[in-house]
């Protein structure tokens, strides 16, 4: 049975930019780096560009094939993932009170990073373990991606407190290379290879060490932005993203679940199950789309409340007004006038 991918379909293109530059520094051409990915250097020049996770994996495959079997080279690529390359996620971590708070927040919004591993923090006695699950990654890419993600995490930890993080132990699933010296120099300890799982271990007391950039108000604002960004990306991916797009394309006649399922060539039961797997439902998606369309239609100013209610599929305008007050805290007429609640 295939392992579900722990990463989202879309991500910032910054990681692709870093990997492409790494490939260029290793003597590869930009065409060799981007071959088959559908990406161009013009796209990479846009700091706000987003890419599919699959495109980044294709790029990594190009690097692995071109650079050959060079254990530890992914660690060099991972060093480039400094805290400021993660955007608002990085600022949120930097403003956290302790390593524990930073870890919890970081894992909660892991989908905003460039990791391809599922991650989990565990505490065992005097030790704290961060586990990296690589089972969903193609075997031929595992070593490079593990090295990159491990080095990237260590880089973040160093920058949070402007110092090296003392590692007690590092376990890796990959086989021991003939020359592990790069691991020792880049990580600081020699890993245990061919282990049952990937993990790095620190003293548990480190988790409660205060961070110099702690700012409760800033971390609160950053976390709000993290959630907004995460919601925005999820709206454009997966089956839920398809359905949102389908609903938004038909504002005058919003289809019901049976009609949507039919247009996607599946039964309503399958549709319900798949949406449940993505943590949502058709009803909640319909509510989101109705709210977005309602705000847009109210802003135009050319339609009456009755006409807007009809376009959104409400039989009675009173039902629309009740729903809008639930969404925004004010009735639609007051919202249209810009009056405070």
CORMO-V335780 format. One record per residue. N is the residue number from 1. PSI is psi in degrees with one decimal (none if undefined). Layout:
# CORMO-V335780
N;PSI
N;PSI
This chain:
# CORMO-V335780
1;126.2
2;148.2
3;131.0
4;138.3
5;131.6
6;-1.6
7;153.0
8;163.4
9;-32.8
10;151.8
11;166.2
12;148.4
13;-1.2
14;-38.5
15;-41.3
16;-38.5
17;-44.7
18;-42.6
19;-37.8
20;-43.6
21;-37.2
22;-44.6
23;-42.0
24;-40.6
25;-21.0
26;5.4
27;6.0
28;158.0
29;160.9
30;-32.1
31;-38.0
32;-36.8
33;-42.3
34;2.9
35;126.1
36;-1.3
37;-18.8
38;7.7
39;155.6
40;162.5
41;-27.1
42;-39.8
43;-40.2
44;-20.4
45;-12.0
46;112.4
47;-20.1
48;5.8
49;144.3
50;151.1
51;166.6
52;143.7
53;-35.3
54;-32.4
55;-38.8
56;-38.0
57;-37.4
58;-41.3
59;-44.4
60;-39.7
61;-39.9
62;-42.5
63;-44.7
64;-44.2
65;-39.4
66;-36.2
67;-15.3
68;-177.2
69;94.3
70;84.6
71;131.0
72;-12.2
73;-28.2
74;-26.7
75;-36.8
76;-37.4
77;-40.4
78;-26.4
79;-20.3
80;-11.9
81;74.7
82;165.0
83;-36.1
84;-10.1
85;-8.3
86;2.4
87;-136.0
88;-29.8
89;-42.9
90;-40.0
91;-36.3
92;-44.7
93;-42.8
94;-27.9
95;0.3
96;149.8
97;-39.8
98;170.8
99;-36.9
100;-46.2
101;-42.1
102;-41.2
103;-45.0
104;-43.9
105;-43.8
106;-42.5
107;-33.0
108;-33.7
109;36.0
110;-27.1
111;-11.5
112;-0.4
113;-167.2
114;13.1
115;147.3
116;6.5
117;144.0
118;140.2
119;148.2
120;134.6
121;128.3
122;149.2
123;125.1
124;104.4
125;-120.3
126;6.3
127;150.2
128;129.4
129;130.0
130;116.4
131;139.4
132;115.4
133;114.2
134;13.6
135;-24.1
136;-6.9
137;138.7
138;135.0
139;-38.5
140;-13.8
141;-7.8
142;-45.7
143;-49.2
144;-46.9
145;-37.9
146;-45.5
147;-43.2
148;-48.1
149;-37.7
150;-47.8
151;-36.9
152;-41.5
153;-41.9
154;-37.0
155;-42.4
156;-46.1
157;-40.0
158;-42.7
159;-25.0
160;-30.8
161;12.8
162;38.7
163;166.3
164;145.6
165;118.2
166;111.0
167;135.0
168;-36.6
169;148.7
170;123.6
171;133.9
172;143.1
173;-22.4
174;155.2
175;152.2
176;128.5
177;163.2
178;-36.2
179;99.5
180;14.9
181;-32.9
182;-34.4
183;-45.4
184;-43.2
185;-34.1
186;-33.7
187;-35.1
188;-17.0
189;155.2
190;120.0
191;158.1
192;117.4
193;167.5
194;39.7
195;163.9
196;-27.6
197;164.7
198;130.3
199;150.0
200;144.4
201;132.6
202;166.5
203;129.8
204;-30.6
205;-23.3
206;-31.4
207;-32.5
208;11.7
209;127.6
210;144.3
211;141.4
212;-24.1
213;12.7
214;129.0
215;98.2
216;-41.8
217;-42.1
218;-44.1
219;-33.4
220;-45.6
221;-41.4
222;-40.1
223;-37.5
224;-42.4
225;-36.8
226;-44.4
227;-41.2
228;-43.3
229;-40.8
230;-44.2
231;-40.8
232;-42.1
233;-39.6
234;-28.6
235;-22.5
236;5.9
237;162.5
238;-172.8
239;-38.2
240;-40.0
241;-40.0
242;-43.7
243;-40.1
244;-45.7
245;-39.1
246;-43.0
247;-42.0
248;-24.9
249;-7.2
250;59.6
251;-22.7
252;-18.1
253;86.2
254;120.7
255;154.0
256;-179.6
257;-39.2
258;-42.0
259;-40.1
260;-44.4
261;-42.3
262;-41.8
263;-24.3
264;6.8
265;48.0
266;164.8
267;159.1
268;-30.8
269;-44.3
270;-41.2
271;-45.9
272;-42.4
273;-43.9
274;-37.8
275;-36.9
276;-37.6
277;-28.7
278;4.1
279;27.0
280;-172.7
281;163.2
282;-39.2
283;-44.3
284;-35.0
285;-41.6
286;-39.8
287;-44.2
288;-45.3
289;-41.8
290;-42.6
291;-46.4
292;-43.7
293;-37.7
294;-45.4
295;-39.9
296;-43.8
297;-35.7
298;-35.2
299;-28.3
300;-32.4
301;-0.5
302;-5.3
303;145.7
304;165.9
305;-34.4
306;-42.5
307;-39.6
308;-44.6
309;-40.8
310;-43.1
311;-28.2
312;2.1
313;19.8
314;130.1
315;-31.9
316;140.6
317;-28.8
318;-34.3
319;-39.2
320;-44.7
321;-41.3
322;-44.4
323;-41.5
324;-39.2
325;-34.7
326;-37.2
327;-49.3
328;-10.4
329;-4.0
330;155.0
331;157.1
332;-34.8
333;-41.6
334;-38.4
335;-42.7
336;-35.9
337;-9.6
338;21.8
339;144.4
340;158.5
341;none
